[in-house]
């Protein structure tokens, strides 16, 4: 029987597929998950079809289109349709990301050894990830809150798990303030999606 290694070590989805000594099921699931997330695109149209939005798997707005009749709503009505449509796209993307991650999350895994876990593994909480990135920058909660244009109490609630479902706009503000890009940004958005799932 394998012992539990409690060391702190992180692996991206790409590394999980190449990690020596890792479980073959984990490698296969990581490759499949990464491929599924790479193909993820969410398309949503407003109720009246005059505004449409496309999001990529990492939460980027790939397209925002105004169709015939969109400008008939006036500036306030159009802004409302954009907020509603993009918000729904983020909600749908969160559900799709969570669904794509299910096979990977169902595998037992010990992050210290890359092998089977001693107990049931759970995904890291989004708040823990925010705190980890903030501490890596050397910022206080107040400094990150200021840079992300958020209230310090709201940030504190996120870090301590008091906010279970962070809004996509909040996740984007935090990601931008922390300067996350590439796989780190992708992992950040995925963790937020899982917590919303």
Backbone bond lengths (Angstrom), bond angles and torsions (degrees), N, CA, C in turn:
res aa  C-N    CA-C-N  psi(-1)  N-CA   C-N-CA  omega(-1)  CA-C   N-CA-C  phi
1 X - - - 1.454 - - 1.526 108.90 -
2 X 1.343 116.54 137.53 1.456 120.91 -177.68 1.517 110.35 -80.72
3 X 1.332 116.32 146.23 1.459 121.16 175.34 1.509 110.04 -86.71
4 X 1.311 116.10 160.50 1.463 121.10 178.29 1.518 109.75 -85.44
5 X 1.328 117.05 129.71 1.455 122.29 174.32 1.519 106.35 -103.86
6 X 1.311 117.60 118.16 1.456 121.46 -175.03 1.526 112.28 -93.68
7 X 1.337 118.71 13.03 1.460 121.34 -179.51 1.513 111.52 -64.11
8 X 1.337 115.81 150.90 1.455 121.24 179.46 1.521 108.68 -91.51
9 X 1.314 116.56 115.46 1.453 121.61 178.78 1.515 106.81 -148.38
10 X 1.331 117.87 132.37 1.456 119.40 -179.35 1.516 109.32 -112.46
11 X 1.329 114.63 151.93 1.459 121.57 -179.49 1.514 108.49 -135.22
12 X 1.334 116.89 133.20 1.452 119.54 172.63 1.518 107.43 -76.80
13 X 1.324 116.18 170.25 1.461 118.92 177.94 1.525 110.26 -61.96
14 X 1.330 117.21 -33.84 1.461 119.77 178.72 1.517 110.72 -67.57
15 X 1.338 116.99 -44.33 1.460 120.31 -179.82 1.515 111.36 -65.04
16 X 1.337 116.42 -35.50 1.464 119.10 -179.24 1.518 110.07 -60.86
17 X 1.325 116.81 -32.59 1.450 119.40 179.18 1.517 112.87 -74.74
18 X 1.330 118.07 -20.30 1.458 121.20 -177.07 1.520 113.27 -110.89
19 X 1.314 118.70 -0.90 1.466 122.88 -173.40 1.527 111.06 -66.03
20 X 1.330 116.52 123.00 1.459 120.60 178.18 1.513 110.19 -64.10
21 X 1.305 116.56 137.73 1.452 121.62 177.12 1.514 112.96 81.52
22 X 1.336 118.06 -0.83 1.456 120.58 -178.94 1.516 111.09 -73.30
23 X 1.269 115.00 160.10 1.447 122.64 179.17 1.530 109.52 -70.18
24 X 1.313 118.04 135.57 1.467 121.83 -178.13 1.528 111.77 -61.54
25 X 1.335 116.76 -36.66 1.465 119.55 177.20 1.524 110.84 -62.35
26 X 1.324 116.73 -38.92 1.457 120.74 178.45 1.524 110.32 -64.87
27 X 1.313 116.76 -44.45 1.470 120.20 179.40 1.524 110.86 -59.13
28 X 1.327 115.64 -47.66 1.463 120.21 -179.05 1.530 110.42 -63.21
29 X 1.332 116.60 -46.49 1.468 120.34 -179.29 1.521 111.54 -63.89
30 X 1.326 117.21 -38.59 1.466 120.59 178.88 1.523 110.67 -64.34
31 X 1.324 116.98 -43.23 1.472 120.16 178.31 1.526 110.84 -63.34
32 X 1.333 116.34 -44.55 1.462 120.37 -179.72 1.526 111.26 -64.74
33 X 1.327 116.07 -41.44 1.463 120.27 179.93 1.517 110.66 -64.97
34 X 1.319 116.16 -45.06 1.464 119.89 179.99 1.528 110.68 -61.57
35 X 1.326 116.94 -42.15 1.462 120.44 178.72 1.529 110.66 -63.76
36 X 1.331 116.80 -43.39 1.468 120.60 179.94 1.524 111.03 -63.26
37 X 1.321 117.02 -42.07 1.463 120.16 -179.92 1.524 111.45 -69.89
38 X 1.329 116.36 -33.33 1.458 119.87 177.74 1.521 112.49 -65.35
39 X 1.334 116.25 -28.66 1.466 121.02 179.93 1.528 112.85 -89.14
40 X 1.311 117.58 -9.71 1.457 121.19 -173.58 1.520 111.57 -64.55
41 X 1.297 115.44 125.27 1.464 122.86 172.45 1.519 106.15 -144.38
42 X 1.298 115.97 129.19 1.456 121.32 -178.97 1.522 108.48 -111.01
43 X 1.322 115.32 124.90 1.458 121.22 178.00 1.522 108.33 -114.81
44 X 1.328 116.15 129.03 1.461 121.53 -178.94 1.520 108.33 -137.56
45 X 1.338 115.52 141.38 1.460 121.25 175.24 1.522 108.84 -116.74
46 X 1.322 115.42 151.95 1.466 120.10 176.39 1.524 109.35 -65.03
47 X 1.332 115.79 167.45 1.471 120.45 -178.15 1.517 112.09 -54.95
48 X 1.316 117.10 -39.07 1.466 119.90 -178.01 1.530 112.62 -93.98
49 X 1.329 117.38 0.33 1.461 121.31 176.21 1.512 115.19 78.57
50 X 1.329 118.34 9.36 1.464 119.58 -177.07 1.527 113.62 -88.18
51 X 1.336 117.47 -15.36 1.464 121.94 178.59 1.519 107.70 -130.45
52 X 1.336 116.66 134.75 1.467 119.63 175.21 1.523 109.19 -134.04
53 X 1.336 114.85 150.73 1.464 121.38 -178.39 1.518 109.18 -134.68
54 X 1.336 115.94 147.96 1.461 122.60 175.82 1.522 107.62 -128.34
55 X 1.344 115.95 126.77 1.464 122.13 176.71 1.514 109.66 -113.04
56 X 1.335 116.11 147.72 1.458 121.45 173.33 1.522 108.61 -94.16
57 X 1.321 116.66 170.83 1.455 122.17 -177.30 1.510 114.23 -61.36
58 X 1.332 118.12 -24.83 1.465 119.66 -180.00 1.525 112.14 -92.37
59 X 1.331 117.05 11.09 1.456 120.94 174.46 1.514 115.13 88.54
60 X 1.315 117.68 9.02 1.467 119.89 179.28 1.525 110.07 -83.84
61 X 1.319 115.37 141.04 1.452 121.17 175.20 1.524 107.08 -80.19
62 X 1.335 116.45 105.65 1.462 121.23 -176.17 1.522 111.61 -82.21
63 X 1.341 117.25 -27.73 1.458 119.69 -177.31 1.522 109.49 -158.49
64 X 1.296 116.34 140.16 1.458 123.43 171.86 1.520 105.57 -135.32
65 X 1.334 116.94 114.73 1.457 121.69 -173.83 1.522 110.44 -118.03
66 X 1.323 115.32 136.78 1.460 121.91 175.02 1.522 106.98 -104.84
67 X 1.316 116.77 117.48 1.463 122.59 -177.89 1.528 109.59 -94.78
68 X 1.325 115.53 176.53 1.461 121.40 -179.50 1.524 110.33 -52.51
69 X 1.315 115.79 132.16 1.455 121.46 178.56 1.517 114.10 92.14
70 X 1.319 118.36 -8.67 1.469 120.82 -177.06 1.524 111.47 -62.31
71 X 1.323 116.88 -39.46 1.456 120.17 -175.30 1.528 112.67 -80.42
72 X 1.340 116.72 -7.50 1.462 120.60 176.06 1.528 111.45 -69.38
73 X 1.325 117.65 -16.78 1.465 122.09 -178.55 1.525 112.49 -78.03
74 X 1.324 117.74 -11.38 1.460 120.73 -176.10 1.519 109.83 77.16
75 X 1.331 117.36 170.96 1.471 120.11 -174.16 1.527 113.89 -62.48
76 X 1.322 117.67 -43.12 1.463 120.07 -177.64 1.525 110.47 -70.31
77 X 1.318 116.85 -44.45 1.465 120.44 178.88 1.518 111.86 -63.30
78 X 1.338 116.54 -41.14 1.460 120.43 178.86 1.525 110.76 -65.18
79 X 1.328 116.33 -43.15 1.472 119.54 177.91 1.524 110.39 -60.46
80 X 1.319 117.27 -41.15 1.463 120.91 178.21 1.517 111.90 -62.18
81 X 1.340 117.05 -41.72 1.467 120.56 178.20 1.526 111.46 -64.55
82 X 1.333 116.61 -39.10 1.468 120.00 178.97 1.524 110.02 -63.84
83 X 1.328 116.96 -47.77 1.472 120.58 -179.94 1.526 110.15 -60.41
84 X 1.319 116.77 -46.03 1.467 121.21 -179.51 1.533 111.45 -62.34
85 X 1.320 117.10 -44.91 1.464 121.55 -176.62 1.525 111.54 -69.19
86 X 1.323 117.44 -46.58 1.465 120.47 179.70 1.527 110.11 -66.18
87 X 1.329 117.18 -39.43 1.466 120.43 177.02 1.519 111.83 -59.81
88 X 1.318 116.89 -43.67 1.470 120.26 178.41 1.528 110.56 -65.74
89 X 1.327 117.22 -36.66 1.468 119.74 177.58 1.526 110.58 -62.08
90 X 1.332 117.54 -42.04 1.469 120.49 177.85 1.526 111.16 -64.33
91 X 1.334 116.94 -40.87 1.472 119.24 178.37 1.527 110.83 -62.20
92 X 1.331 116.16 -44.62 1.467 119.73 179.44 1.525 110.81 -65.01
93 X 1.329 117.16 -40.77 1.468 120.72 179.39 1.519 110.24 -62.16
94 X 1.321 117.06 -42.00 1.462 120.54 178.76 1.516 111.71 -59.21
95 X 1.327 116.61 -42.59 1.468 119.99 178.83 1.528 110.80 -66.19
96 X 1.336 117.00 -40.44 1.463 119.80 -179.33 1.523 111.65 -68.76
97 X 1.323 117.11 -39.29 1.466 120.39 178.20 1.521 109.85 -63.84
98 X 1.325 116.47 -44.82 1.460 120.39 178.88 1.521 110.50 -59.86
99 X 1.322 116.70 -43.64 1.466 120.25 179.11 1.530 110.99 -63.45
100 X 1.332 116.91 -39.81 1.470 120.02 179.81 1.522 111.71 -66.70
101 X 1.325 117.30 -29.61 1.465 121.24 -178.39 1.522 113.96 -83.81
102 X 1.316 118.46 -14.98 1.464 120.56 -175.39 1.528 113.55 -51.92
103 X 1.341 119.77 -49.05 1.473 118.22 -179.14 1.529 112.46 -59.60
104 X 1.314 117.16 -36.23 1.460 121.18 -179.86 1.525 110.92 -72.55
105 X 1.318 116.67 -41.90 1.462 120.53 -177.38 1.522 112.74 -71.47
106 X 1.315 117.19 -22.09 1.461 120.38 -179.69 1.525 113.00 -79.09
107 X 1.341 117.50 -11.16 1.461 120.38 179.84 1.520 110.53 -81.65
108 X 1.326 118.59 134.94 1.464 119.74 172.84 1.531 108.82 -71.72
109 X 1.334 116.98 140.24 1.462 119.83 -175.58 1.516 109.81 -155.43
110 X 1.319 116.69 135.27 1.462 122.61 175.09 1.522 107.05 -105.01
111 X 1.350 118.84 107.35 1.458 120.40 -176.02 1.522 113.93 -62.21
112 X 1.315 118.15 -18.52 1.460 120.25 -179.94 1.514 112.88 -77.29
113 X 1.332 117.32 -32.14 1.460 120.04 -175.73 1.513 113.23 -113.56
114 X 1.322 117.53 -16.47 1.457 119.90 -175.56 1.511 111.56 79.77
115 X 1.317 117.71 3.59 1.456 121.61 -178.44 1.509 111.70 -108.90
116 X 1.320 115.55 -167.93 1.460 119.69 -179.48 1.519 111.28 -59.78
117 X 1.307 115.94 146.00 1.460 121.25 -179.46 1.517 110.94 -80.96
118 X 1.324 115.35 157.66 1.463 120.97 176.85 1.514 110.53 -79.46
119 X 1.301 116.92 -24.53 1.457 121.53 179.99 1.506 108.45 -140.80
120 X 1.289 116.61 -167.29 1.458 121.38 -179.04 1.529 109.64 -75.58
121 X 1.317 117.35 126.69 1.461 121.63 -179.86 1.520 109.70 -87.44
122 X 1.310 116.70 144.48 1.455 121.17 175.57 1.519 108.41 -126.84
123 X 1.321 115.49 155.81 1.456 120.36 178.71 1.527 109.20 -71.44
124 X 1.342 117.18 147.36 1.460 118.77 178.76 1.526 109.92 -65.13
125 X 1.309 116.72 143.89 1.453 121.13 178.49 1.525 109.38 -70.17
126 X 1.326 115.61 146.61 1.454 120.63 -179.78 1.527 110.71 -59.69
127 X 1.329 116.85 -41.77 1.464 120.63 179.73 1.515 112.58 -59.20
128 X 1.340 116.24 -38.62 1.463 120.15 177.76 1.527 110.69 -63.54
129 X 1.331 115.66 -39.03 1.460 120.34 -179.88 1.533 110.76 -67.43
130 X 1.326 116.89 -41.38 1.468 120.73 177.35 1.527 109.66 -60.23
131 X 1.333 116.42 -48.07 1.469 120.98 -179.39 1.530 110.71 -61.07
132 X 1.332 116.75 -41.74 1.470 120.63 -179.96 1.527 111.02 -61.23
133 X 1.337 117.02 -46.69 1.467 120.26 179.50 1.530 110.94 -66.01
134 X 1.337 117.33 -39.89 1.469 120.43 179.67 1.521 110.53 -62.67
135 X 1.312 116.68 -45.43 1.468 120.33 -179.20 1.523 111.12 -65.25
136 X 1.323 116.45 -34.97 1.462 120.43 178.65 1.532 110.71 -62.33
137 X 1.338 116.75 -33.21 1.470 120.06 178.54 1.521 111.89 -78.94
138 X 1.345 116.38 -17.35 1.455 120.25 -177.81 1.519 113.30 84.19
139 X 1.345 117.41 11.93 1.449 121.23 -177.89 1.523 111.43 -88.32
140 X 1.314 114.79 152.30 1.466 121.04 170.21 1.531 107.55 -80.64
141 X 1.328 116.13 170.19 1.463 119.19 175.74 1.523 110.09 -60.96
142 X 1.327 117.17 -39.22 1.463 120.96 -179.80 1.526 110.83 -62.48
143 X 1.335 117.06 -42.20 1.468 120.20 -179.54 1.522 111.44 -64.06
144 X 1.326 117.48 -44.50 1.464 119.40 178.92 1.524 110.37 -66.49
145 X 1.317 117.24 -42.63 1.464 120.46 179.00 1.529 110.32 -57.98
146 X 1.329 117.23 -43.63 1.465 121.16 179.17 1.525 111.19 -63.44
147 X 1.322 117.17 -45.01 1.469 121.01 -178.13 1.530 111.65 -67.03
148 X 1.343 117.02 -31.27 1.465 121.39 -178.88 1.529 112.21 -93.21
149 X 1.336 117.27 1.92 1.469 121.75 -178.15 1.529 111.26 58.52
150 X 1.327 116.39 41.87 1.462 122.97 178.20 1.522 108.72 -120.67
151 X 1.315 116.17 162.05 1.456 120.73 173.73 1.519 109.93 -78.81
152 X 1.317 116.99 144.84 1.463 120.33 -178.30 1.529 110.84 -65.59
153 X 1.343 117.98 -33.57 1.473 119.37 177.98 1.524 111.02 -65.64
154 X 1.325 116.71 -39.47 1.462 120.29 177.42 1.520 111.45 -63.65
155 X 1.337 116.67 -42.46 1.464 120.83 177.95 1.526 110.25 -63.42
156 X 1.318 116.23 -42.32 1.472 120.19 179.10 1.533 110.24 -60.60
157 X 1.339 116.56 -41.24 1.471 120.32 178.69 1.527 111.01 -63.74
158 X 1.322 116.99 -39.00 1.467 120.37 177.98 1.519 109.68 -63.23
159 X 1.326 117.15 -49.03 1.466 121.16 -176.34 1.524 112.85 -64.74
160 X 1.317 117.08 -31.52 1.468 119.64 -177.67 1.522 112.83 -94.22
161 X 1.335 117.54 2.59 1.458 120.60 177.95 1.512 113.93 86.45
162 X 1.335 117.82 7.00 1.459 121.18 178.01 1.515 112.73 -71.27
163 X 1.325 116.94 -23.51 1.462 122.59 173.69 1.518 106.47 -108.46
164 X 1.321 115.91 110.83 1.460 120.75 -176.42 1.520 111.30 -88.16
165 X 1.330 117.09 -31.40 1.461 121.53 -176.71 1.522 110.69 -119.77
166 X 1.343 117.97 82.70 1.465 119.06 -179.87 1.526 110.56 -66.38
167 X 1.311 115.86 141.97 1.465 119.93 178.29 1.526 109.17 -69.93
168 X 1.331 116.81 146.00 1.470 119.40 179.02 1.526 112.84 -55.31
169 X 1.332 117.11 -38.13 1.467 119.31 179.61 1.527 110.85 -64.26
170 X 1.330 117.07 -36.82 1.465 121.09 177.98 1.519 110.33 -66.24
171 X 1.331 116.24 -42.02 1.468 120.85 178.78 1.523 109.83 -61.12
172 X 1.323 116.49 -42.44 1.468 120.80 179.73 1.530 110.69 -65.11
173 X 1.331 117.69 -43.84 1.467 120.75 179.08 1.530 111.02 -60.27
174 X 1.333 116.35 -43.88 1.465 119.86 179.21 1.524 111.00 -65.20
175 X 1.325 116.52 -44.20 1.462 120.71 -179.64 1.528 110.99 -61.00
176 X 1.325 115.75 -44.58 1.468 119.91 179.47 1.530 111.05 -64.42
177 X 1.331 116.81 -44.42 1.467 120.52 -179.32 1.524 111.36 -62.93
178 X 1.329 116.48 -36.57 1.466 120.82 -179.49 1.528 112.44 -80.70
179 X 1.338 116.72 -7.76 1.461 120.62 178.55 1.520 113.36 69.76
180 X 1.333 116.83 31.50 1.465 119.84 -178.68 1.519 109.97 -77.64
181 X 1.325 115.74 140.29 1.453 120.24 175.58 1.518 109.62 -145.76
182 X 1.305 115.57 170.04 1.460 121.21 177.42 1.514 113.04 57.33
183 X 1.324 115.40 -134.13 1.460 121.14 -176.00 1.523 112.31 -67.60
184 X 1.333 117.57 -30.60 1.472 119.20 178.26 1.531 110.23 -66.44
185 X 1.323 116.71 -40.79 1.470 120.35 177.38 1.528 109.96 -65.98
186 X 1.322 116.11 -43.56 1.465 121.09 179.06 1.530 110.41 -58.95
187 X 1.311 117.23 -46.52 1.467 121.17 179.90 1.526 110.88 -63.65
188 X 1.325 116.99 -35.92 1.463 122.15 179.54 1.528 110.34 -63.72
189 X 1.346 116.13 -47.87 1.462 120.37 179.24 1.526 111.20 -66.90
190 X 1.319 117.07 -35.99 1.463 119.96 178.22 1.518 110.98 -64.85
191 X 1.322 117.00 -43.01 1.469 120.26 179.22 1.526 110.43 -61.70
192 X 1.325 116.68 -39.81 1.469 119.82 178.05 1.518 110.65 -66.48
193 X 1.339 117.12 -39.53 1.465 121.01 179.14 1.513 111.33 -64.45
194 X 1.330 116.77 -39.87 1.462 120.63 179.46 1.517 109.81 -63.95
195 X 1.323 116.59 -40.50 1.466 118.67 -179.03 1.521 110.87 -68.42
196 X 1.354 117.01 -28.17 1.470 119.88 177.25 1.512 111.11 -80.64
197 X 1.368 116.41 -28.33 1.457 122.57 -173.43 1.460 113.70 -53.98
